[in-house]
């Protein structure tokens, strides 16, 4: 096995790990009766575009490489398999990055990471910028460390008001449950 083959195998293992973790988390969320309330229209448009371009380029280069190897007749089954498996695994890895940010009954799903309502410590709503976009900063705790994530809405977007109502409802519901001893 040469260095390139070993590199492909390591990348395939890493990507397979992330894909299986992603599938496992999605199954766990379904078991918790997660309901998607809505998806954000304005959030992470640049990430979605870049992820789509990377997938298209990856598929294009893999196709060109496979055709080139077959035409030159200097291919091994191992290399063809790695050139077929790699783009498929990378697509599976990038598909969650292409998903829109979702607001659900469990919390906020951004780039396929769940920020649970009970982990949210605060939500800051900033004034609209020059492009009439409102940035919402969500402060939350993960592994005993406070961090934040930003969501983007348009100034007069009804999704912003819906988000405010849902955040208030779910975060207040969490606090009431703690007071009653649940």
VENZIDA-V585434 format. One record per helix or strand of 2 or more residues. SS is the DSSP state (helix for helix, strand for strand). FROM is the first residue (numbers start at 1). TO is the last residue. If there is no record, write none. Layout:
ss,from,to
SS,FROM,TO
SS,FROM,TO
//
This chain:
ss,from,to
helix,3,31
strand,36,39
helix,45,72
helix,77,98
strand,102,104
strand,107,110
strand,113,116
helix,117,119
strand,120,125
strand,133,142
strand,145,154
helix,158,179
//
